[in-house]
Every structure is written in structure tokens, then in C-alpha cells.
């Protein structure tokens, strides 16, 4: 179980770093910031999903999963704005693109 969480965290972070390269953001700490943000958001999301599965609070369907993904996109966007001090719009699209790519690739690889 812990291995699955670590694999998901590693893949998510790697994918998001690769995606960020296409945005040509000039900040020497960008990769470190992405790693730190993922160290916050990825475990929280996976832990919430795991607790829900254990307690059967509500059925996980596409709507619930999309809600969580949108929430993560917004949280990561605000953390990027706070840490990078760059245009909010550009960082929103960075957060959106990173999370869409990590979700799609993760779904393809991990099911």
C-alpha cells in the first residue's frame, strides 16, 4: 500500500516537472516548489480517498473524483502564485495542465 502511494507521488511529481518545462518559467526553484507542493497535495488527496474507501462515506464516482481534482488544481495554483510571484493566469494554466497530464498518464499507467 505504501509503495502505491510512493509510486503515485513520484509519477505525479515527475510528470508535473516535465510539463512545467513547456511553460518556460524562469525560476531556479520551480522544480523544488513543484516537489514540495506535491508532497503536500498528493498524500492528502490519496489519504482522503483511502479514508473514504475504508469508511464508505460516499461512493467514489467521476463527479467526486473531478471535484477532488479541481480542488487540487486550485490549491496548487494558489501555492504556485504565492511562491513564484508570477502572473496568476499563467500559473493557473500551469496547474491545470500539470494535473490533467498527471491524471491522464496516471490513469493509463495505473488504471
N, C-alpha and C positions, 0 to 999 in steps of 0.2 A: 504494500500500500504506500509506504513512504517513498519507495522507488518511483511509483507512478506520479506522485506529487513532484518529485525532483525532476523527473523527465519532462513533465508538463512545464515546470518553471524554466528549465533550461531551454527547451524548444521555443517557448514563448519569447523568452529574452533574446535568444539568438535571432529569431525571425524578426523581431521588432528592431533590433540593431541593424540588420541587413536592410530593412525597409527604410530606416532613418537615413541611410546613406544616399538614397534617391532624393531626399529633401534638401541636400546640400546646406545643412545648418552649420554655420561656422561657430562652433563652441567646443573647446577641447574637453569639456566634461560631459558631453552629450551621452556617450556610451555608459559612463558611470551613473548618470542620472537615470537612464533607462533601466539599468540593472537595479538600482535602488528602488525605483518606482515599482518595478515588477516584484521585487522582494516584499513589497507591501501589499499590492493589489492581488497578485496571483494566489498566494496562500489564503488570503481572506476569502476570495471567491470560491476556491476549492473547498475550504473548510465549511463555508456556509452551505454549499451543495452537499457535502458529506453529512453534515448535521441534519439537513432536511431529509436526506435518504434514510438516515438512521431513525429519525423521529417521525417520518412520514407526515410532515406538517402540511405540505401541499404537493400535488403531482407536478413533476418537472416536465413541462411541455415546451414547445418552441417559444411561446409567449413569455413564459417565466425566464427562459434562458436568454431571450432577447432583452428583457428588462435588465437582467444582471449585466449583460454585455454593454448595454447603453450606459448603465451606471458606471461601469469600469472605464468606458471611453471618456465620460465626463470627469470622473475623478482624476484619471491620468492627464487629461487635457489641463485641468486646473493646476495640477502639480508641475506640469511642464511650464506653464505660464509663470508660476511662482518661482521656479528655479532658474529658468533660462532667460526670463525678461525679454522675450522676443514677441513679435506680433501674435496676438491671440488667435486670429483666424488661421494662420499658417500652422500653429501648434495644434489647433483643433483638427485640421485635416491630417496632420501627422498622427495624432492619437487615433483617429478614425481608421486611417489606412493601416497602421501597425496592428490594431486589434482585429480588423477584418482579415488581414493576411494571416495573422497567427491563429485565428479561429478556423479559417478555411483549411489551412495547411495542417493544423492540429486535428481537425475532423477527418481529413483524408488519411493522415498517418495513424491516428489513434482510434478512429471510429467514433 
